[in-house]
Amino acid sequence: MPFRYSGRKNSTRNLFFLIVFAFILIFYFVHLGYLQYAIPQHESADEFYKHFESGRRSESLKINGSIYSRKGYFSHVVMTNRSLDKEAYLDSLEWKNFTADRNFMRDHCGNELNIGRWTPASSSATKICLLPLAEDRFVSQSVKVYGNWEVDIQRHLFMNIIPKHPQAAFVDIGGHLGTFSLSAAKMGREVFTFEPSPKTFQFLSASVQVNSLQSTMHLYPVALLDKRHKCAKSRVNPTNLGGSPVIVGFKCDSESSPVATLDDLLPVFERRGLTEAIIKIDCEGSEPSVFIGGEKFLTQISVPFIQMEFSGLKRMLDNRKTERFFRLMNRLNYVPTVVGSDKLHNLLKTDYKDWPDDINWIKT
């Protein structure tokens, strides 16, 4: 049988498979969020904020909406940062868009934070922007009624601990509305605050703006975990926004936040000549992940005192990551303590289930 040339048929079939393969690739990358309004890889942080503030591809800072771009412009910044070196990573994520308007300030920022007992007498009154009370029935409600939140913890931290470390910066992981961060800033400390919840961050950034603390407080709408992920989301508690843990493994969208590690803060400290820090952490069960991702920071920066919420870990004591966290703190010579009558008392490391909801770690 004579040989018959079938090149056209093969070419058509190859073209068909090539088109199918291309569509699969496009669907895959769009699903991951790589192509959805992606920021150019070469775009610098300054260019990003210039574009963001001008509203390009965004409808940000709606009073009742997300502070992030409605079309994913900001929520995908973490993906472009893969082209940035480690030293520039957090710099590109620091928030600089302090543009809350007068109506927002009037409606949400008329409350005064009662911190006069530990801030300088010469400092002006500290305003704080509160979430709707129905959505934040603990922190906002407490500030509205009593003037502050977790007063006993703050009193010990700001009257007994921080004054002993005059050169220490303040790192607030899970800053929420800024009750701790605003106090530290008013005491003249350089503050680094991480808050991944988009709506909560809107109110936090407005509090910084209304108190003119932009030069002292560095805000990051970022979740800290043990490693970088594409993004994270807050699992929103509709009546307690302050009790919303972060989760990963979902598609990035306008309600997502970038993810970094505590170690990413190390080059920021080094460039600023900071060698000491006091840490307050309250991130609804993510505390082990944060410190596992911050071993270099805890080793190279002097961190003599950590204020930590422990209640979220009580249901995770058998978790391998929690066990790894305890081993890490033991290896770094941190002793768990609790405040009683303004004195620190050591906790037995084996009685985790009986520990109180808030504890301290003291470097020995």
N, C-alpha and C positions, 0 to 999 in steps of 0.2 A: 504494500500500500504506500503510495507516495506521501512524503512528508508534507503536511499543511501548516503554513505559518499562522499562528494564533496570537500574535503580538497585540492586536487591537483589543481582543477579548480580555487578555491578561491585564492590559493597561487599564481598561474600564473597571475591572474587578479590584485592582490595586488602588485606583482612585477612590472607589467606594469605601474600601476599608480605611483608607487614609482620612476621608471625611468623617467617618464614624469615630475613628480614634481621636481626631481633633475635637469633635463635639464632647467626647468623654473627658478629655483633658480640660476643656473649658468649663464644663459642669463641675468637675472636681475642684478646680481652683476657685471658682466663684463660690462654691459651697464652703470652702475654707475661709473665704473672705479676702483672698489675696488680690482679686481684681476689682472688687466692688469699691469704686471711687478710691483706689489706692493712691497714697501720696507718693510722688516721685521719690525714688531711692536717694537722689542727690539732694533733696530739699532739706535745708538746715532747719534747726529749731526756730531761729528768728523768722525765716521765711514761712514756716508752718504757722506760727502765731499771727503773723501779718495776714496770711490768707484766712486763718480761722476768724480773726477779729473782723475782717472785712465781710464775712458772711459767705465766702465762696463755698459752694456745695453744702451750706449748712443753714440751719434755722435754730441756732443755739440760744441758750439762756432764756427760754420761755419760763415765765414764773411758775406755771403748773406743769412744766415738762422737764425733760432731761437737760442737763447742762451740756451733754455731748451732742455732736452733730446728729440731726435727724437722719442723715443719709450716710452715717458711718464714717465721717471724715476724721473725727478725733479717735473714735474707738479702734481704728486700725493703725494708729500711729506706732503701736508696739511692733507691728510686722515690719515697718520700714526701718525700725531701729536695729534690725539684724545687720545692717550695713555699718552701724556705728560701733566704735570700740567700747569696751566696758566702761571707760572713764566718762564717756559722753552720754551713757544710757539714761541715767536719772536726770541729767541736765535737760535732755530733750523732753522729759515728761513733767518737769516742774510747771505748775500752773501760773500763768501771767495775765490771764484775761479777767481782770477785776472790773466788771462793767455792770454790776447790779444797778438798776435805775432807782429813782426817787420813790416811785410807787412801791417797789419791792421793799425798800428800806422802811417806808412808812408802815407797811402792812405787817412786816415780820421782825423788824430790828429795833423795836422800842423798849425792849427789856434790858435791865441792867444786871450784870453779873456781880454777885456779892463776893468780892475777893479782897476787900480792903484790909483784912486782918494780916495778910502776908505780902501785899504789894506796897511799894513806896507810897507814903502819904502824899507826895507831890504828884503822883500819877493821876491822870484824869479818869473819870468814870468809864467803866468798860461795858460797852453795849454787846449784846449777843442776839443773833437772829434765830428764832425758834421755829421749828416745824409745826404744822397744825397739830394741836394736842391730841386729836383722835388718831393720828398716825404715829405719835411718839409719846405714849402715855407714861413713860418713866422719866427720861431726861428732860424733855421740854416741859412736861408737867411739873417736875420738881423745881426747875429754874423759875417757872412762872409763879409757883406758890411760895417757894422757900428762898429763891435767889441764887441757888447753885445746885450741884449734883455731887454726891459722894463727898460731902464736906469733911468728914473725919479723915478720909484717905488723903484728900488734898491738904488739909491742915498739917498732917504729919509730913507729907512730901515736901511742901513748900516752906514750912517753918522749921523742920528738924533736919531734913536731908539736903535739899538743894543749897541752903546757905553754907554748908560745909564744903561745897565743891564750886567755888566761884568761877572756875574756868569751864565748867561742864555745859555742853549744849543739851538741849532737851529733845528727845525723839519720842513722838507720840504715834504709836502704831494702832490704828483704829481710833482716829481722833474724834469721830462723830461731829458734834457741833462746836467742839473746841473749848470745852470748859477747862480742861487741863492746859491745853496749848496757849490759850489767851492769858492764863495766869503766868505761865513761864515767860511769855513774851513781855508782859507788863513788868516782870522782875528783871528785864534787860537781857534775857538769855536768847541765844540764837535757837530757833525752833524749827524742827523738821517734822511735818505732820502728814500722815498717810491715811486717806479715807477713800475706799473704793466705791461706796454707794453714790450713784450719780445725783440723786435728789438731795441727799444729806450734804454732799460736797458743795452743792449750790449755796446752801445756807451757811456752811463753814466759810467759804470764800467771801461771802457778803459780810460776815462778821469781821474778817480781816480787813476788808475795805472800809467798813464804817468806823473802825478804830485806827485806821491809817497805819497798819502794821505790816505792810507789804515788804518793807526792807528787812524786817526781823523774822518773819514767819515764811518758811518755804513750804508750799503746799503741793502735794502729789495726789492726784486722783487715781491712785494705784493700789493694787492688792499686793502685799508682800507674802511670798510663799517660799518653799524650799528650792524651787527652780523656776526659771522663766517659762511661762505658758503663752500661747497666743493672746489669751484674754481670760478674764474671770467675770462672773456675774454674782450679784448679791441675791441670795435667796430671801426675798423680801417678806418680812413679817408685817402685815398690813396695819397692825396697831402698835408695833414696837420696832421702828426702823433702826434703832440702835442695837437690836438683837438679830440682825440679818447676817448670817454667815456667808462666806464666798464659796462658790463652786466653780469647777473648771470642766472642760470637756464638751462645751456647747459651742454652737456657731456664734461668732462675734457679731454684735449688732450695736445699735445706739445705746443700749443699756449695759454694755460691757465696759470693763475697765482694763487697762494694761496690767501686766504682772511683772514684778521685779523681785529681787531678793534683798535682804538686809545687807549682804555683802556688796551690793551695788552702791550702797551709801558710803562705803569706805573711801573711794577716790574723791568723793565730794568733800568729805572731812579732811582728807590729806591736802587738797588744794586750798582749803580755807584755813589750814593750820590748826585744826581742831584735834585734840588728843584725848578728850574725855567726854562722856555722855551719861546722862541719866535717862533711862528708858521707862516709859509707861506703855503697857500693851494690853489691849482688850479687843480681841478679834474673833470672839465667838467660836472657840475651838481650834482655830488655825495657829495658835501660839507655838505648838511644837514645830510645825512646818517653818514658821518665821525664823526661829532660832537655829534650826538645822541649816537653813539657808543663810545664816549669819555667823557661822563659826569663825570665819576670818575677821569679821568686824569685832566680835567679842574678844578675840585674841589680840588684835592689833590696836584696838581702841580701849582705853580704860573705862570700864562700865561698872562702877562700884555698887550701883543700886538699880534694881528692876522692880517696878510696880506692875503686878500681873493679876488679871482676873483668872481665877482657877475654875470657876463653876462650869464653864464649857467643857473642861477636860474630864470632869468626873464621870461622864458617860463614855469616855474613850480610854479608860485606864488600861485596858487589855490590848489597845492598838499598838502595833509594832512601832509606829512613828512616835507615839507617846513614850514608849519605853526607850527608844533611841534618844529622845529629848532629855529624859532623866539622866541617862548615862552621860550625855554631853555636859549637862550642868554640873554633874559630879566631877567630871574630868577637868572642867574649867574652874573648879573650886568655888562653886556657888552654894551657899547654905540657904535653905528655905526658912523663912521666918514669918511671923504674924505680928501685927501691931496690937498691943494691949496696954492701956494707960500711957500711951505715947512712948512705950518701950518695946523693943523688938525681942521676941521670944522664938527660939528655934523650934522647928517642927520635925517630928520623926519622919525620916524619909520613907519608911515602910507603911505609914498610915495614911496613904494618899486619899483614901475614901473619906477620912475624917477631917481632912484639911478644910479650912474655911473658903468662902467664895472668892476672897481676895487675899493674895499672899505677896511677899517680897522675896527677892533673891539678893543676898548680900555676898559680895566678893570677899573672900578671905585670903 
